[in-house]
């Protein structure tokens, strides 16, 4: 705890060189400094006043040092706080699209929001930058027509910049029901791209 330096009277009383009553009497003489009154009235030897002044000087020096240290700590904390406010997100989604699939280089084959009746697979394609390695983002697939969450997929980001494809695929011999669908992409609880929508006719 930061403690203010004591006045000379407090120091003299604390060390038993002056009584509280004597201090109160001296303080009534406001037109002169306490040390001068003590010396003039010979209540205590001048060397004790000098000793008290030495203690007071040390307390002032210690106080100044502690204020400097505290000020430096506060500046550092403020800098960390400001840096935290400016801290970049763990990932920036550059593009997000609904596609029919991807080629061997993970480039979209066809971007579309409309699929025919017999569709069994739909892909959500994204590109990102400035990601921390092993950042996880969540793809949530909804069947809007029935207001139902149908699929969750956690994607582990393997590199700082890149692309990925997350596929919604029905079991063999099954097709996606006709209706409207939505995909949301989340980092933690925060949505990091506009929802993707598509329709199976």
C-alpha positions as a LaTeX table, in Angstrom:
\begin{tabular}{lrrr}
\hline
Residue & $x$ (\AA) & $y$ (\AA) & $z$ (\AA) \\
\hline
Unk1 & 0.00 & 0.00 & 0.00 \\
Unk2 & 1.28 & 3.46 & $-0.95$ \\
Unk3 & 1.76 & 5.51 & 2.24 \\
Unk4 & 2.19 & 9.28 & 2.28 \\
Unk5 & 5.36 & 10.61 & 3.96 \\
Unk6 & 4.75 & 11.65 & 7.57 \\
Unk7 & 5.03 & 15.18 & 8.84 \\
Unk8 & 7.99 & 15.91 & 11.10 \\
Unk9 & 5.71 & 16.16 & 14.15 \\
Unk10 & 4.29 & 12.69 & 13.52 \\
Unk11 & 7.79 & 11.26 & 13.23 \\
Unk12 & 8.93 & 12.89 & 16.49 \\
Unk13 & 5.86 & 11.57 & 18.34 \\
Unk14 & 6.13 & 8.08 & 16.76 \\
Unk15 & 9.74 & 7.81 & 17.98 \\
Unk16 & 8.83 & 8.97 & 21.50 \\
Unk17 & 10.88 & 12.17 & 21.21 \\
Unk18 & 7.82 & 14.36 & 21.61 \\
Unk19 & 4.44 & 13.80 & 23.27 \\
Unk20 & 1.12 & 14.37 & 21.52 \\
Unk21 & 0.35 & 17.14 & 23.98 \\
Unk22 & 3.65 & 18.90 & 23.25 \\
Unk23 & 2.98 & 18.59 & 19.51 \\
Unk24 & $-0.50$ & 20.08 & 19.87 \\
Unk25 & 0.93 & 23.01 & 21.86 \\
Unk26 & 3.64 & 23.63 & 19.24 \\
Unk27 & 1.15 & 23.48 & 16.36 \\
Unk28 & $-0.72$ & 26.45 & 17.86 \\
Unk29 & 2.25 & 28.62 & 16.89 \\
Unk30 & 1.40 & 28.59 & 13.20 \\
Unk31 & 3.62 & 31.50 & 12.21 \\
Unk32 & 6.79 & 29.41 & 12.74 \\
Unk33 & 7.98 & 26.00 & 11.53 \\
Unk34 & 7.58 & 23.14 & 13.95 \\
Unk35 & 11.26 & 22.25 & 13.95 \\
Unk36 & 12.23 & 25.84 & 14.75 \\
Unk37 & 9.76 & 26.00 & 17.67 \\
Unk38 & 11.08 & 22.70 & 19.08 \\
Unk39 & 14.69 & 23.92 & 18.86 \\
Unk40 & 13.91 & 27.39 & 20.29 \\
Unk41 & 11.91 & 26.05 & 23.23 \\
Unk42 & 14.50 & 23.31 & 23.87 \\
Unk43 & 11.73 & 20.72 & 24.35 \\
Unk44 & 14.03 & 18.14 & 22.75 \\
Unk45 & 17.68 & 18.31 & 21.63 \\
Unk46 & 18.27 & 19.69 & 18.10 \\
Unk47 & 19.97 & 16.41 & 17.11 \\
Unk48 & 16.62 & 14.58 & 17.56 \\
Unk49 & 14.92 & 17.10 & 15.27 \\
Unk50 & 17.72 & 16.51 & 12.75 \\
Unk51 & 17.21 & 12.74 & 13.10 \\
Unk52 & 13.48 & 13.23 & 12.48 \\
Unk53 & 14.22 & 15.30 & 9.36 \\
Unk54 & 16.53 & 12.54 & 8.06 \\
Unk55 & 13.71 & 10.00 & 8.53 \\
Unk56 & 11.27 & 12.35 & 6.79 \\
Unk57 & 13.66 & 12.84 & 3.87 \\
Unk58 & 13.97 & 9.06 & 3.45 \\
Unk59 & 10.18 & 8.68 & 3.53 \\
Unk60 & 9.81 & 11.36 & 0.84 \\
Unk61 & 12.43 & 9.62 & $-1.32$ \\
Unk62 & 10.72 & 6.23 & $-0.81$ \\
Unk63 & 7.32 & 7.74 & $-1.61$ \\
Unk64 & 8.62 & 9.34 & $-4.81$ \\
Unk65 & 10.19 & 6.03 & $-5.86$ \\
Unk66 & 6.97 & 4.10 & $-5.17$ \\
Unk67 & 4.90 & 6.66 & $-7.08$ \\
Unk68 & 7.26 & 6.27 & $-10.04$ \\
Unk69 & 7.00 & 2.46 & $-9.89$ \\
Unk70 & 3.21 & 2.60 & $-9.55$ \\
Unk71 & 2.99 & 5.05 & $-12.44$ \\
Unk72 & 5.08 & 2.72 & $-14.61$ \\
Unk73 & 2.87 & $-0.25$ & $-13.72$ \\
Unk74 & $-0.27$ & 1.72 & $-14.55$ \\
Unk75 & 1.20 & 2.79 & $-17.89$ \\
Unk76 & 2.06 & $-0.85$ & $-18.70$ \\
Unk77 & $-1.42$ & $-2.04$ & $-17.71$ \\
Unk78 & $-2.98$ & 0.68 & $-19.84$ \\
Unk79 & $-0.76$ & $-0.31$ & $-22.77$ \\
Unk80 & $-1.79$ & $-3.98$ & $-22.38$ \\
Unk81 & $-5.44$ & $-2.92$ & $-22.21$ \\
Unk82 & $-5.19$ & $-0.80$ & $-25.38$ \\
Unk83 & $-3.25$ & $-3.58$ & $-27.11$ \\
Unk84 & $-6.01$ & $-6.01$ & $-26.11$ \\
Unk85 & $-8.62$ & $-3.74$ & $-27.68$ \\
Unk86 & $-6.62$ & $-3.66$ & $-30.91$ \\
Unk87 & $-5.86$ & $-7.37$ & $-30.86$ \\
Unk88 & $-6.78$ & $-8.90$ & $-34.21$ \\
Unk89 & $-9.34$ & $-11.65$ & $-34.46$ \\
Unk90 & $-8.13$ & $-15.23$ & $-34.54$ \\
Unk91 & $-9.28$ & $-15.50$ & $-38.15$ \\
Unk92 & $-10.63$ & $-13.26$ & $-40.90$ \\
Unk93 & $-13.01$ & $-14.87$ & $-43.39$ \\
Unk94 & $-12.38$ & $-13.33$ & $-46.82$ \\
Unk95 & $-15.00$ & $-15.23$ & $-48.79$ \\
Unk96 & $-17.76$ & $-17.71$ & $-48.00$ \\
Unk97 & $-19.84$ & $-19.38$ & $-50.70$ \\
Unk98 & $-22.23$ & $-22.26$ & $-51.32$ \\
Unk99 & $-20.80$ & $-24.42$ & $-54.09$ \\
Unk100 & $-21.53$ & $-27.71$ & $-55.86$ \\
Unk101 & $-18.07$ & $-29.00$ & $-54.96$ \\
Unk102 & $-14.35$ & $-28.28$ & $-55.32$ \\
Unk103 & $-11.57$ & $-29.43$ & $-57.60$ \\
Unk104 & $-8.25$ & $-30.98$ & $-56.52$ \\
Unk105 & $-6.87$ & $-27.50$ & $-55.67$ \\
Unk106 & $-9.91$ & $-26.82$ & $-53.45$ \\
Unk107 & $-11.19$ & $-24.18$ & $-55.87$ \\
Unk108 & $-15.02$ & $-24.02$ & $-56.23$ \\
Unk109 & $-16.43$ & $-25.91$ & $-59.23$ \\
Unk110 & $-19.67$ & $-23.93$ & $-59.36$ \\
Unk111 & $-21.03$ & $-21.22$ & $-57.05$ \\
Unk112 & $-24.81$ & $-21.41$ & $-56.68$ \\
Unk113 & $-27.69$ & $-21.06$ & $-54.23$ \\
Unk114 & $-30.10$ & $-23.33$ & $-56.12$ \\
Unk115 & $-29.88$ & $-27.11$ & $-56.35$ \\
Unk116 & $-32.10$ & $-29.62$ & $-58.20$ \\
Unk117 & $-34.38$ & $-32.13$ & $-56.46$ \\
Unk118 & $-31.99$ & $-35.06$ & $-56.63$ \\
Unk119 & $-29.14$ & $-33.26$ & $-54.78$ \\
Unk120 & $-27.37$ & $-35.33$ & $-52.15$ \\
Unk121 & $-24.30$ & $-33.11$ & $-51.52$ \\
Unk122 & $-23.81$ & $-29.37$ & $-50.96$ \\
Unk123 & $-20.56$ & $-27.62$ & $-49.98$ \\
Unk124 & $-19.74$ & $-24.49$ & $-48.02$ \\
Unk125 & $-16.43$ & $-23.07$ & $-49.26$ \\
Unk126 & $-14.39$ & $-20.44$ & $-47.42$ \\
Unk127 & $-11.12$ & $-18.59$ & $-47.75$ \\
Unk128 & $-9.42$ & $-17.00$ & $-44.75$ \\
Unk129 & $-6.39$ & $-14.98$ & $-43.67$ \\
Unk130 & $-4.58$ & $-14.00$ & $-40.46$ \\
Unk131 & $-5.58$ & $-17.19$ & $-38.64$ \\
Unk132 & $-3.86$ & $-18.61$ & $-35.61$ \\
Unk133 & $-2.85$ & $-22.18$ & $-36.31$ \\
Unk134 & $-5.34$ & $-24.71$ & $-34.86$ \\
Unk135 & $-8.10$ & $-22.12$ & $-34.52$ \\
Unk136 & $-11.42$ & $-23.95$ & $-34.57$ \\
Unk137 & $-14.45$ & $-22.59$ & $-36.37$ \\
Unk138 & $-17.91$ & $-24.11$ & $-36.34$ \\
Unk139 & $-20.18$ & $-24.64$ & $-39.34$ \\
Unk140 & $-23.84$ & $-24.98$ & $-38.36$ \\
Unk141 & $-26.21$ & $-26.25$ & $-41.06$ \\
Unk142 & $-29.94$ & $-25.52$ & $-40.67$ \\
Unk143 & $-32.96$ & $-26.76$ & $-42.56$ \\
Unk144 & $-34.91$ & $-23.49$ & $-42.43$ \\
Unk145 & $-38.12$ & $-25.01$ & $-43.78$ \\
Unk146 & $-38.51$ & $-27.03$ & $-40.56$ \\
Unk147 & $-36.42$ & $-24.65$ & $-38.41$ \\
Unk148 & $-34.06$ & $-27.55$ & $-37.58$ \\
Unk149 & $-30.32$ & $-27.73$ & $-36.90$ \\
Unk150 & $-29.21$ & $-30.69$ & $-39.00$ \\
Unk151 & $-25.41$ & $-30.70$ & $-38.86$ \\
Unk152 & $-22.51$ & $-29.25$ & $-36.84$ \\
Unk153 & $-18.96$ & $-29.43$ & $-38.12$ \\
Unk154 & $-15.82$ & $-28.16$ & $-36.33$ \\
Unk155 & $-13.09$ & $-27.15$ & $-38.77$ \\
Unk156 & $-9.52$ & $-27.01$ & $-37.42$ \\
Unk157 & $-7.61$ & $-24.31$ & $-39.30$ \\
Unk158 & $-4.22$ & $-25.78$ & $-40.34$ \\
Unk159 & $-2.42$ & $-22.63$ & $-41.54$ \\
Unk160 & $-2.41$ & $-18.83$ & $-41.41$ \\
Unk161 & $-3.99$ & $-18.27$ & $-44.83$ \\
Unk162 & $-5.93$ & $-20.77$ & $-46.89$ \\
Unk163 & $-9.19$ & $-22.26$ & $-48.15$ \\
Unk164 & $-11.44$ & $-25.09$ & $-47.01$ \\
Unk165 & $-14.55$ & $-26.94$ & $-48.07$ \\
Unk166 & $-17.15$ & $-28.33$ & $-45.66$ \\
Unk167 & $-19.65$ & $-30.69$ & $-47.20$ \\
Unk168 & $-23.18$ & $-31.62$ & $-46.19$ \\
Unk169 & $-23.69$ & $-35.10$ & $-47.62$ \\
Unk170 & $-26.65$ & $-37.47$ & $-47.31$ \\
Unk171 & $-26.13$ & $-41.23$ & $-46.87$ \\
Unk172 & $-25.82$ & $-43.20$ & $-50.08$ \\
Unk173 & $-29.15$ & $-43.46$ & $-51.89$ \\
Unk174 & $-30.67$ & $-40.50$ & $-49.99$ \\
Unk175 & $-31.25$ & $-36.94$ & $-51.19$ \\
Unk176 & $-31.64$ & $-33.63$ & $-49.43$ \\
Unk177 & $-35.27$ & $-32.70$ & $-48.74$ \\
Unk178 & $-36.66$ & $-29.84$ & $-50.81$ \\
Unk179 & $-36.67$ & $-26.52$ & $-49.02$ \\
Unk180 & $-34.50$ & $-23.70$ & $-47.71$ \\
Unk181 & $-31.19$ & $-24.17$ & $-45.90$ \\
Unk182 & $-28.77$ & $-21.91$ & $-44.01$ \\
Unk183 & $-25.13$ & $-22.23$ & $-42.92$ \\
Unk184 & $-23.65$ & $-20.07$ & $-40.17$ \\
Unk185 & $-19.91$ & $-19.91$ & $-39.48$ \\
Unk186 & $-18.84$ & $-19.20$ & $-35.90$ \\
Unk187 & $-15.66$ & $-18.58$ & $-33.95$ \\
Unk188 & $-16.65$ & $-19.30$ & $-30.36$ \\
Unk189 & $-20.08$ & $-17.71$ & $-30.12$ \\
Unk190 & $-19.29$ & $-14.98$ & $-32.64$ \\
Unk191 & $-20.51$ & $-15.17$ & $-36.21$ \\
Unk192 & $-17.56$ & $-14.43$ & $-38.49$ \\
Unk193 & $-19.24$ & $-14.47$ & $-41.92$ \\
Unk194 & $-22.63$ & $-13.66$ & $-43.32$ \\
Unk195 & $-25.00$ & $-16.64$ & $-43.20$ \\
Unk196 & $-24.99$ & $-18.69$ & $-46.39$ \\
Unk197 & $-28.38$ & $-19.73$ & $-47.74$ \\
Unk198 & $-29.42$ & $-22.12$ & $-50.48$ \\
Unk199 & $-32.49$ & $-23.89$ & $-51.76$ \\
Unk200 & $-33.09$ & $-27.44$ & $-52.88$ \\
Unk201 & $-35.98$ & $-27.34$ & $-55.37$ \\
\hline
\end{tabular}
